[in-house]
Amino acid sequence: MIEPVALKDFFITFFSAALIIMAGASYALLFAWSKVNTNPRIKIAAYFSYLVLLVAVVLLTKAANFSGYWLTLSGVMVVGYFFAPIGIWYLCVKTHAVSDTQQATLEDK
Amino acid sequence: MNAKELCEGSRANYANFITWVALDRSNLSAGRQLSVNYFIVAVILFFAQLLFGMIAATQFIFPNFLYDWLDFSVNRMVHINAMIVWMLYGFIGCVYWLLEEESGTDIVGLKLGKLAFWVLTGAVTIVVLVYLLIQTGAGKDSSLWLINEGREYIEAPRWADIGIVIVMLIFFYNVVATFSKGKWSGIAGVLTLDLVALAGLYVAGMFYMTNITHEQFWWWWVIHLWVEATWEVLVGVIMAWSLMKLLGVRRQIVTTWLYIEVALMFGSGILGLGHHYFWIGTPEYWLTIGGFFSALEPIPLVAMVVHAMYDAGSHSFKNSNHPAVAWIIAQAFGNFFGAGVWGFMHTLPQINMFTHGTQWSASHGHLAFFGAYATINIAFFYLAIQHWRGDVWMNSDTANAWRWKWALGLLNAGVVGMTVALLIAGYEQSFIERAVEGSTWGGYFSAQNHPSFQSAMVWRWFFGLMTFSGLILLIWDLLTIGKGETRKAQEIVEH
């Protein structure tokens, strides 16, 4: 069952939903950057972005009146947006590593 | 001036124009000549899309403008139909462009492909003329077959629907037969499977059901599974091939990521379309499915961000076509903001019940269509024109490079401006018309006459004009870029 957003929460609903995507992408970008640049500030900035995402998820959960199984969505966003960039980075390294090895073998030949 | 003189004058003007553009078709293979035919019609329809969009935008401010002569309903219909068709033309052109190189052989059934092009172009011309010449009248079985099917966004009459499916099947034959004669690849496999869906899903929009909910259920298959799912995969294929040619990215990498994109699309995109099943009488579980999977839809975009950063950190790319790469970068941002941010802002049912079908949807639609699809087509136009000129140098220091840079800036700034203006109008509309006044007629008029809605429409017109100016500059640039250039394009080494 869904409970519609209250009039007073219109803006915060739009804003927090947009912020989830923006902060999620910002976290992903900074997380990936921290992997190619050793500056520790980048990693801190990445976690700060994730913190913003957490706050945005809490705001959206309240504004959109999530209850019951809808709370699972909040959980999925919190967990999913944290691990997705890590998993995708792992995929990048693996997919490129295979082709890098093949390229090196070809060059050796 | 009599008809004969008019005819001769037109012929002379056309000959002068051909001399002025100085494009040599002998630089292109037979398959690529067919491809550029599709691109030419795509650009003409892009122009029509913006022209009718501007007229419709003017009618929002001056409702009597062209009233009873060219009504808003017709302008809006041509505006949206032209957009869908020009993008489809662009995608077909892109596939014909890459087909010979990817398969390593000439296109099989090229004559049939050429015939299909002329049949499709003739049909599109007739359909648009009928839209414009027969704007009102009784809705009968004959009007459904000959004039207008009456379904929003896919108004083409039934005869044209059948023609579109036949042309898609010929296109499918060209692609499959060519890969079968030449060689198959991961890109070829994904493309072929996607074309099955492209031709097949359109059929879902060609039958009626008496129950309006059932009717809408299938109608959304064409609008969203066709446009969002099959087009997204098609863009993935085109993007993968472009990245190999423009940046020298290795085939294995683009193919692997193409598979990942398809997997993510199946994992989140298809069920994410559940957000279009809200409020049409479908069972309540669609609210949950649509809401949950819509929240997962931005994950491919997050993947793109991480991958772009990985590549930027690991390789220093050179590219041979700066305008095309600039448009691919615009695609990444436009897709992320238009589909990701603007989509998720109003996709959960708790808020979507107020925003669905307001100018908010139009705001999302403008940025998402431009960002995800128009940009990749324009990138490919530049790739094609480079080869049409004889594979010439096309970097930032090319003569008159300001044109492509300004066209890029005007088109993007114009669309972003329209998006923000429509967002303001949509916010006001969903607030006043839907939430405060409960979707009543009174609420509709209160919202339409509200000062913030009306000023937003003026701003939309202004940014629409900016977009239109950008398109005119883009067409000028496409016709002239690389003219007189003698340097050959930079050779791209695979990374």
Interface residues (C-beta under 8 A of the other chain):
Chain A: I2 E3 P4 V5 L7 F10 T13 F14 A17 A18 I20 I21 M22 G24 A25 A28 L29 F31 A32 W33 K35 V36 N37 L60 A64 N65 F66 Y69 W70 T72 L73 V76 M77 G80 Y81 A84 P85 I88 W89 L91 C92 V93 T95 H96 V98 S99 Q102 Q103
Chain B: R250 Q252 I253 T256 W257 I260 L287 T288 G291 F292 A295 L296 P298 I299 L301 V302 A303 V305 V306 H307 M309 Y310 A312 G313 S314 F336 G340 V341 W342 F344 M345 H346 T347 L348 P349 Q350 I351 M353 F354 Y427 S430 F431 A435 V436
